[in-house]
Amino acid sequence: MATASLRTEWQRVATTHVDRHGERLTRSALESLVRQLRANYIPIGFEHDPRFPPLGRMIDATVVELPDG
């Protein structure tokens, strides 16, 4: 019987740079996201489509200054 293995990955999920949709998050918005995430796990799904089961969950976050701001 196969068992599922758990793993931890570090990913950049948002920055203050302009994204593909022409939108930008402020540093305070990122800090708010960190507070919310630390209060509740956030499920990670496939293409934000609720018809698919979660692939994982975010369990912690931090705001990191990037070299280019």
C-alpha positions in Angstrom: 0.0 0.0 0.0 1.4 3.4 -1.0 1.6 6.1 1.6 1.5 9.8 0.9 4.6 11.7 1.8 4.5 15.2 3.3 7.0 17.9 2.2 7.5 21.5 2.9 8.3 24.0 0.2 9.1 27.7 0.3 7.4 29.7 -2.4 7.1 33.3 -3.3 3.4 33.9 -3.7 3.1 37.7 -3.9 5.3 40.8 -4.2 4.8 44.6 -4.4 5.7 44.4 -8.1 3.0 44.8 -10.8 1.5 41.4 -11.6 0.2 39.9 -14.9 -3.1 41.6 -14.3 -1.6 45.0 -13.8 -2.3 44.9 -10.1 0.1 45.6 -7.3 0.0 44.8 -3.5 1.2 47.2 -1.0 3.6 46.1 1.7 0.9 46.6 4.3 -1.4 44.3 2.2 1.4 41.6 2.3 1.8 42.0 6.0 -2.0 41.7 6.5 -1.9 38.5 4.4 0.8 37.1 6.7 -1.3 37.8 9.8 -4.4 36.2 8.2 -2.4 33.1 7.2 -0.9 32.7 10.6 -4.4 32.7 12.1 -5.8 30.1 9.6 -4.4 27.6 7.2 -5.0 28.5 3.6 -5.7 25.6 1.2 -3.8 25.5 -2.1 -5.8 24.3 -5.0 -5.3 23.7 -8.7 -5.8 26.9 -10.7 -8.0 28.3 -7.9 -10.7 25.8 -9.0 -12.8 24.5 -6.1 -13.9 21.5 -8.1 -10.4 19.9 -7.6 -9.3 18.7 -4.1 -6.7 20.8 -2.3 -3.1 20.1 -3.2 -1.7 21.4 0.1 -2.0 24.3 2.4 0.0 27.3 3.5 1.0 27.1 7.1 3.3 30.1 7.6 4.5 33.2 5.8 6.9 36.1 6.1 7.5 39.3 4.2 11.0 39.5 2.7 12.6 42.5 1.1 13.7 41.6 -2.4 16.9 43.0 -3.9 15.0 45.1 -6.4 12.5 46.4 -3.8 
